[in-house]
Amino acid sequence: MSAETPVCQLLERQEADYRGWWWVAPPRDAWLEAGEGTAISADASLLEAWRGHGRPAFSPFDDGAAAAADGGVAGAVLFWPKSHALGEWWLLWLCTVLPPGTPLQLAGEHQGGIKRVLKVLAALGLGCRKRDSARRCSLFETRLGRVGLDPDAAWTRFEAAGLTLVSHPGVFGHGKLDDGTRLLLETLPGVLPQASGKGEGLGDAPGEVLDMGCGDGILAAWLSRRGASVTAVDVNAFAVEATRRTLAANGLPGETRLGDVYATLGERRFAAIVSNPPFHQERAIDYGPAARLILEAPEYLVSGGQLVVVANAFLPYPDLLARAFGGFEILADDRRYRVYRAVKG
Ligand SMILES: C[S@@+](CC[C@H](N)C(=O)[O-])C[C@H]1O[C@@H](n2cnc3c(N)ncnc32)[C@H](O)[C@@H]1O
């Protein structure tokens, strides 16, 4: 099995024994998934794929990651992400969870800014040496140390819609309310009346509402404040953790789950599914998750349950809604964004 991505092709040619190493924030690559070591990633789809191959894989917010660290880690390769702030978070986190002196390699594409790690490592007082370069990628190496900086400092708070929102680099809309989400929040009171008590008001009892693609938890917190029993799902572990912290910051109840669209929901059925669906993967347009969200929604709704989504007006969701539900209505349209509603018959 040969490496598929340029960055893994660079790693493949190293004369290094990566047994017992951590692959941190790795890309999807069959060579890595068939090899040695443990994946540490915030991406639920990637974690699922590794586990599907019988490989150990943990989110950084998983107790399993701490347990794996206690079990001894020979070294770590950090795949430097496009978001520099996120790369710094991973670096500080590794310095916190792994012992000083643990070998660290940092790999990435030149166009993704890997060369900036030199400055970052210098600022942290960690030496660094270039180990290799090929395929428009570079590989640097250093050793972890105690740097006295808390990765938790990357969590930020801001106020929106009368709520305190907790966010993190790499979480959608980091630090501001999205215009589409704002339109959705203005529209929701007309279709999701405020509950007068638990289990009432949001359509039929039990008033279970799913926030799909929860980001920093703005919709989950808003819904919970109105009395809904909220379940919030996101494929990104930072988003799930942000939502957990947002709910806690506002003293609101709600369940959070890391998962790829409906993958973790089994037999659950909801009175409503509310979403500002994703249509980007990194920087590329990807309608895949949004299409699954819409097409599979009827399976996760009670009879009479509704899907309410906001989307850029140009996105091809009307076709998907018509296919899944046989019809839909447009609740709001400010020319940039539309709020759609479809009801399960
Ligand atoms: C447009 S953002 C909306 C965030 C938040 N609900 C808001 O309104 O500000 C879409 C969210 O969907 C998440 N997402 C992307 N792919 C997903 C998938 N396959 N399953 C679940 N969530 C996904 C993204 O991580 C992102 O947080």
The ligand as a Gaussian input file, in Angstrom:
#p B3LYP/6-31G(d) Opt

LIG

0 1
 C      -22.571000      26.310000       8.459000
 S      -21.933000      25.573000       9.939000
 C      -23.242000      25.915000      11.096000
 C      -22.778000      26.026000      12.532000
 C      -23.818000      26.513000      13.536000
 N      -24.972000      25.635000      13.580000
 C      -24.258000      27.915000      13.165000
 O      -25.401000      28.046000      12.693000
 O      -23.470000      28.853000      13.329000
 C      -22.065000      23.868000       9.582000
 C      -21.514000      22.919000      10.636000
 O      -21.674000      21.576000      10.142000
 C      -20.577000      20.813000      10.577000
 N      -20.439000      19.633000       9.692000
 C      -19.741000      19.504000       8.534000
 N      -19.827000      18.261000       8.047000
 C      -20.613000      17.568000       8.913000
 C      -21.045000      16.215000       8.973000
 N      -20.695000      15.354000       8.015000
 N      -21.821000      15.828000      10.022000
 C      -22.154000      16.711000      11.007000
 N      -21.762000      18.014000      11.003000
 C      -21.007000      18.436000       9.978000
 C      -19.399000      21.768000      10.499000
 O      -18.325000      21.310000      11.313000
 C      -20.033000      23.072000      10.963000
 O      -19.884000      23.237000      12.366000

